[in-house]
Amino acid sequence: MSDPLIAPERARQFTPSERRAVYDVIYARRDVRNEFLPDPIAPDMLRRVLEAAHAAPSVGFMQPWNFILIRDEARRQAVHAAFAEANAEACQMFDGEKRNKYAALKLEGILKSPLNIAVTCDRARGGKVVLGRTHNRDMDLYSTVCAVQNLWLAARAEGLGVGWVSIFRQQDLRDLLDLPDTVEVVAYLCVGHIAEAFDQPELQARGWRQRLPLDDLIMEDRWREDRPRRDAE
């Protein structure tokens, strides 16, 4: 029997201006690479952003995330070197003009941003059996991604830019961060103040890809094979 003293309260209703602010932040979010300013992030601002990340939903309320704050110059130089090696490999995976376009892109701000944050997932947190994870083991990873999105949006609201660097050999990053066996890196983020931002996603602005039409991505009740396929080249 449920405890009668534990019950939901009346749901807060948001004003039109509050709702607009949420959508404004969502649409103004960008993956920042080269626009970082050297200004340090105030501790209270960083705390607010991390609190927002920590308020993310998590399956079974497992809260599997940790946030490794990386400021040390030598460690960031080592991370940048690991990125550079992986990025050179990635470039060779593309052909022709696509390879040239890739080589011209700046895909990280590891050294330019004043702060790097590695968001990790502790896959042992919560024990062997976790509510909601009994049939899909990866729900802890998905929950951690929710924390990344919260962090990103809160940072943008604070006037900070965030860039997600994903081009690493996972073992290189694990070794550089001294991760235990049960912990995985979900996101390596570059964070800092920005004064400028693209008015659209940078990869779209530079002609790498265009945003897909939303109507092409909506289906009713089941998968529809007759929907447009946009990835064929």
SVG drawing of the C-alpha trace seen along z (x, -y; Angstrom):
<svg xmlns="http://www.w3.org/2000/svg" viewBox="-3 -39 55 47">
<polyline fill="none" stroke="black" stroke-width="0.4" points="0.0,0.0 1.3,-3.4 2.1,-5.9 -0.7,-8.5 1.8,-11.2 3.8,-10.7 1.8,-12.2 2.3,-14.5 1.8,-18.2 0.0,-20.5 2.1,-20.8 3.6,-24.2 2.3,-26.0 4.8,-28.2 4.1,-31.6 4.4,-32.2 7.6,-34.1 9.1,-31.2 8.1,-28.7 9.6,-30.9 12.9,-31.1 13.2,-27.4 12.7,-27.1 15.0,-30.0 17.8,-28.2 17.2,-25.0 17.3,-26.6 20.3,-28.8 22.4,-25.8 25.4,-25.1 28.4,-22.7 31.2,-25.2 34.7,-24.6 36.6,-27.8 34.7,-30.6 35.8,-30.1 37.1,-33.1 40.0,-32.6 37.9,-34.0 37.6,-31.6 34.2,-30.3 33.0,-31.6 32.6,-28.8 29.0,-29.7 28.1,-29.6 29.8,-26.3 28.0,-24.9 24.6,-26.0 25.4,-24.2 26.5,-21.0 23.5,-21.1 21.3,-21.3 23.2,-18.3 22.7,-16.4 18.9,-17.1 18.6,-15.0 16.2,-12.1 17.8,-8.7 16.2,-5.2 15.7,-3.8 17.0,-7.0 20.5,-5.5 22.2,-8.8 25.1,-7.0 27.1,-10.1 30.3,-11.7 31.8,-15.0 35.6,-15.1 36.7,-18.7 39.9,-19.0 41.9,-22.2 45.5,-20.9 47.4,-22.0 49.5,-19.0 46.6,-16.6 44.6,-18.6 47.7,-18.5 47.7,-14.8 44.0,-14.6 44.5,-16.8 47.2,-14.5 44.9,-11.5 42.3,-13.4 44.7,-14.4 45.7,-10.8 42.1,-9.6 41.1,-12.5 43.8,-11.7 42.5,-8.1 38.9,-9.4 39.9,-11.7 41.0,-8.7 37.6,-7.1 36.1,-9.6 36.6,-9.7 37.3,-12.5 35.8,-15.9 34.3,-14.7 37.8,-14.0 38.9,-17.5 35.9,-19.1 36.6,-17.0 40.2,-18.0 39.2,-21.7 36.8,-21.4 37.9,-22.3 36.3,-19.6 37.4,-20.4 38.3,-23.2 40.3,-21.1 43.1,-23.7 41.2,-26.8 38.4,-26.4 39.3,-27.1 37.6,-24.0 37.1,-20.4 34.6,-18.1 34.5,-14.4 31.0,-13.1 31.2,-9.4 28.8,-6.6 29.4,-4.2 27.9,-1.0 28.0,0.6 26.1,-2.1 22.9,-0.9 24.0,2.7 23.3,5.7 19.6,5.2 18.3,1.7 14.7,0.7 14.0,0.0 17.3,1.5 16.3,5.1 15.8,5.7 17.9,3.0 21.3,2.7 22.2,-0.5 19.6,-2.6 22.4,-3.9 24.2,-5.3 21.0,-6.9 20.4,-8.5 23.9,-9.9 23.3,-11.5 20.3,-13.2 22.7,-14.8 24.9,-15.9 21.9,-17.6 20.9,-19.4 24.5,-20.6 24.6,-21.9 21.3,-23.8 22.1,-25.3 25.5,-26.4 24.0,-28.1 21.5,-29.9 24.5,-31.1 26.3,-32.5 28.7,-29.5 29.5,-27.5 29.9,-23.7 31.6,-21.5 31.3,-17.7 34.5,-15.9 33.8,-12.3 36.8,-11.5 38.9,-9.4 40.1,-5.8 38.2,-5.0 41.1,-3.2 43.3,-6.3 40.8,-8.4 40.3,-5.8 44.0,-5.7 44.4,-9.5 41.6,-9.8 42.5,-6.8 39.0,-5.3 38.1,-2.1 36.8,0.8 33.2,0.2 33.2,-3.4 32.8,-4.6 33.3,-8.0 30.0,-9.2 31.0,-12.7 34.2,-14.8 33.1,-18.4 34.9,-21.7 33.3,-24.5 33.9,-28.3 32.5,-31.8 31.6,-32.8 30.9,-36.2 29.9,-34.8 28.0,-31.8 26.7,-30.5 23.1,-31.3 22.7,-27.7 24.6,-24.4 28.2,-25.0 28.2,-21.8 25.1,-23.0 26.6,-26.4 29.7,-24.8 27.8,-22.5 28.5,-19.2 24.9,-18.3 21.5,-20.0 18.8,-19.6 16.3,-16.9 12.7,-17.9 10.8,-16.9 7.8,-15.7 10.0,-13.1 10.9,-11.7 7.4,-11.3 5.6,-8.0 2.4,-6.8 2.1,-3.5 4.8,-1.6 7.9,-1.9 7.1,-3.0 9.6,-1.9 7.9,-4.2 9.2,-7.3 12.0,-9.3 15.5,-8.0 17.9,-10.9 21.3,-9.2 21.8,-7.5 24.5,-9.1"/>
</svg>
